[in-house]
Amino acid sequence: MLLDTHKPRHVVRPVTATHTSRDEISAFLRRQIERANALRTAHLSDPQRSVKWQILREWQQDRLSRTYRDLLDSPRYRPAAEFFLSDVYGVKDTRKRDAAVERLYPTMVRLMPEAGLHSVGLALELDALSEELDAQLLDVLEEQSAVRERIIEADYCEAYRRCDNYALRKHQIELFRGIGTTLAVVVEKPMIYSLLRGMRQPARLAGLGGLQDFLERGFRAFRHMDDPGEFLDTIERRETQILDRIYAGHPQPFALQD
């Protein structure tokens, strides 16, 4: 059942990382950084909100770890699964990485091939959208008084439906897929990977080691998989099933059989 009575406080719209000029790419990267940083700053300025946000993110990361236990246990897929669950969508503090992107993005836009920029842009867009969706979800959970030491699955699903943002949740899944598809293309270009490795020492000297490590982990994870098609299909299929089951009011939406 979809509840229409709740009007979300955070109005978000899907955007795209496909642009025709490097100036547009530069502006896009900055917008995504600002979107995410605005909400992180708001969380940090309110200690109680910050604690509740952490509880929500930990609950969601635990759910993702259970949903993808088979991928995390697979020698072939483990690096990519860990990269997605920890680096792309996790509970770690990414402020240093984001600050590094903000400092480095003019250089990235000037020197990095467009395929590499596209993957960074999608990752930043996913980060910003996830922050906005989590802020909206947390608003509703707080209204339900459902954020205590732990979150109950039924309360989470009820709040999820009340947010009434199915299209944005679908876009979130599409961004996961887009990041993986773009990385799969990038890692097939040895010149790009060589360029990235060549940036290692200058990046660390400039205090950008966190960003460099993030980029290298993503590249290594996808090179390790060889063909990422099955991995990406699995994530897209399961997250879509879970989304549809939550909106359909399924009593156990996360208990998938595949």
C-alpha positions in Angstrom: 0.0 0.0 0.0 1.4 3.4 -1.0 0.5 6.2 1.4 0.0 9.6 -0.2 -0.6 11.7 2.9 3.1 12.4 3.7 4.7 15.3 1.9 8.5 14.8 2.0 10.6 17.7 3.2 13.5 16.9 0.9 12.5 17.3 -2.8 15.1 15.6 -5.0 15.1 15.1 -8.7 17.2 12.6 -10.7 20.0 14.1 -12.8 22.4 12.6 -15.2 26.1 12.5 -15.5 26.1 12.7 -19.3 27.4 16.1 -20.5 28.7 17.5 -23.7 31.6 19.6 -22.5 34.2 19.5 -19.7 32.8 22.8 -18.3 29.5 21.0 -17.8 31.2 18.0 -16.3 33.0 20.3 -13.9 29.8 22.0 -12.8 28.1 18.7 -12.4 30.8 17.3 -10.1 30.6 20.4 -7.9 26.8 20.2 -7.7 27.0 16.6 -6.5 29.6 17.4 -3.9 27.5 20.4 -2.6 24.3 18.3 -2.5 25.9 15.6 -0.2 27.9 18.1 1.9 24.8 20.2 2.7 23.1 17.2 4.3 26.3 15.9 6.1 26.8 19.4 7.6 23.2 19.4 8.8 23.6 16.0 10.4 26.8 17.0 12.2 25.3 20.3 13.5 22.7 18.3 15.4 24.2 15.6 17.7 20.9 13.7 18.2 20.3 13.7 14.4 23.8 12.6 13.8 23.4 9.6 16.1 20.1 8.6 14.5 21.6 9.0 11.0 24.4 6.6 12.0 21.9 4.1 13.3 20.0 4.2 10.0 23.1 3.8 7.9 24.4 0.9 10.0 21.0 -0.8 9.7 21.1 -0.4 5.9 24.7 -1.6 5.6 23.9 -4.6 7.7 20.9 -5.3 5.4 23.1 -5.0 2.3 25.7 -7.4 3.8 22.9 -10.0 4.4 21.4 -9.5 0.9 24.8 -9.9 -0.8 26.5 -12.4 1.5 27.0 -14.8 -1.4 28.9 -12.0 -3.4 30.9 -11.1 -0.3 31.9 -14.8 0.2 32.9 -15.2 -3.5 36.6 -15.0 -4.3 35.7 -13.6 -7.7 33.2 -10.9 -6.6 34.3 -10.1 -3.0 36.5 -7.0 -3.9 33.7 -5.4 -6.0 31.0 -6.2 -3.4 33.2 -4.7 -0.6 33.9 -1.6 -2.8 30.2 -1.0 -3.4 29.0 -1.7 0.2 31.9 0.1 1.9 33.2 2.8 -0.4 30.2 3.7 -2.6 27.5 3.2 0.0 28.7 2.8 3.5 28.8 4.3 7.0 32.4 5.5 6.9 33.1 9.3 7.1 33.7 10.4 3.5 34.3 14.1 4.2 38.1 13.9 3.6 37.4 12.1 0.3 34.8 14.7 -0.7 37.1 17.5 0.2 39.8 15.9 -1.9 37.4 15.7 -4.9 36.5 19.3 -4.5 40.1 20.4 -4.4 41.1 18.1 -7.3 38.2 18.3 -9.6 39.5 21.1 -11.8 42.6 19.0 -12.5 40.5 15.8 -12.9 38.3 17.6 -15.5 41.4 18.8 -17.4 43.4 15.6 -17.4 41.2 12.5 -16.8 39.6 10.8 -19.8 35.9 11.3 -20.1 35.1 7.7 -19.3 36.9 8.1 -16.0 35.1 11.3 -15.3 31.8 9.7 -16.0 32.4 7.0 -13.4 33.4 9.6 -10.8 30.4 11.7 -11.7 28.0 8.8 -11.3 29.6 7.8 -7.9 29.2 11.4 -6.7 25.6 11.6 -7.9 24.8 8.3 -6.2 26.4 9.6 -3.0 24.3 12.8 -3.1 21.1 11.1 -4.0 21.6 8.5 -1.2 22.2 11.2 1.3 19.0 13.0 0.3 16.9 9.8 0.3 18.3 8.8 3.7 17.5 12.3 5.1 13.9 12.0 3.9 13.6 8.4 5.3 15.1 9.6 8.6 12.5 12.4 8.8 9.7 9.9 8.6 11.2 7.4 11.0 11.6 10.3 13.5 7.9 11.2 13.0 7.1 7.6 13.8 9.4 7.6 16.8 11.0 4.5 15.2 14.7 5.3 15.7 15.8 3.8 18.9 19.0 1.7 19.6 18.0 -0.3 16.6 15.4 0.0 13.8 12.6 -2.5 13.4 12.2 -3.8 9.8 8.4 -3.2 9.8 8.9 0.5 10.8 11.6 0.9 8.2 9.4 -0.4 5.4 6.4 1.7 6.5 8.6 4.8 6.5 10.0 3.8 3.1 6.5 3.7 1.6 5.5 6.9 3.2 8.4 8.7 1.5 6.6 8.1 -1.7 9.7 8.3 -3.9 9.6 5.1 -6.0 11.0 6.8 -9.1 14.0 8.1 -7.2 14.7 4.8 -5.6 14.7 3.2 -9.1 17.1 5.9 -10.2 19.3 5.0 -7.2 19.5 1.4 -8.5 20.2 2.7 -12.0 23.1 4.7 -10.7 24.6 1.6 -9.1 24.3 -0.2 -12.4 25.7 2.8 -14.3 28.8 3.1 -12.1 29.5 -0.6 -12.6 29.0 -0.5 -16.3 31.2 2.6 -16.7 34.0 1.1 -14.5 33.8 -2.1 -16.7 34.5 0.1 -19.8 37.3 2.1 -18.1 39.3 -0.9 -16.8 39.5 -2.3 -20.3 41.6 0.8 -21.3 45.2 0.1 -20.0 46.2 3.7 -20.6 43.7 5.0 -18.1 44.7 2.5 -15.4 48.4 3.4 -16.0 47.5 7.1 -15.7 45.7 6.5 -12.5 48.6 4.6 -11.0 51.0 7.3 -12.1 49.0 9.8 -10.0 49.6 7.8 -6.8 52.6 9.6 -5.4 51.6 13.2 -6.5 48.1 12.6 -5.0 49.5 11.5 -1.6 52.0 14.4 -1.5 49.0 16.7 -2.1 47.1 15.1 0.7 44.7 13.4 -1.7 45.6 9.8 -0.8 42.1 8.9 0.3 40.6 9.9 -3.0 43.4 8.0 -4.8 42.8 4.9 -2.8 39.1 5.1 -3.5 39.7 5.3 -7.3 42.3 2.5 -7.3 40.1 0.2 -5.2 37.3 0.6 -7.7 39.6 -0.1 -10.7 41.2 -3.1 -9.0 37.8 -4.6 -8.0 36.5 -4.6 -11.5 39.7 -5.8 -13.1 39.6 -8.7 -10.7 36.1 -9.7 -11.8 36.9 -9.9 -15.5 33.3 -9.9 -16.7 31.1 -7.9 -14.3 27.8 -8.7 -16.0 26.5 -11.3 -13.6 27.6 -9.2 -10.6 25.7 -6.1 -11.9 22.7 -8.1 -12.9 22.4 -9.6 -9.4 22.5 -6.2 -7.7 20.0 -4.7 -10.0 17.6 -7.6 -9.9 17.7 -8.0 -6.1 17.4 -4.3 -5.3 14.5 -3.9 -7.7 12.7 -7.0 -6.2 13.2 -5.5 -2.7 11.9 -2.1 -3.7 8.8 -3.6 -5.3 8.2 -5.9 -2.4 8.4 -3.0 0.1 5.9 -1.0 -1.9 3.6 -4.0 -2.2 3.5 -4.4 1.6 5.3 -7.8 1.6 5.7 -9.0 5.2 9.4 -10.0 4.6 10.6 -7.9 1.6 14.3 -8.7 2.2 13.9 -12.5 2.3 14.7 -13.2 -1.3 15.0 -16.8 -2.5 17.6 -16.4 -5.3 
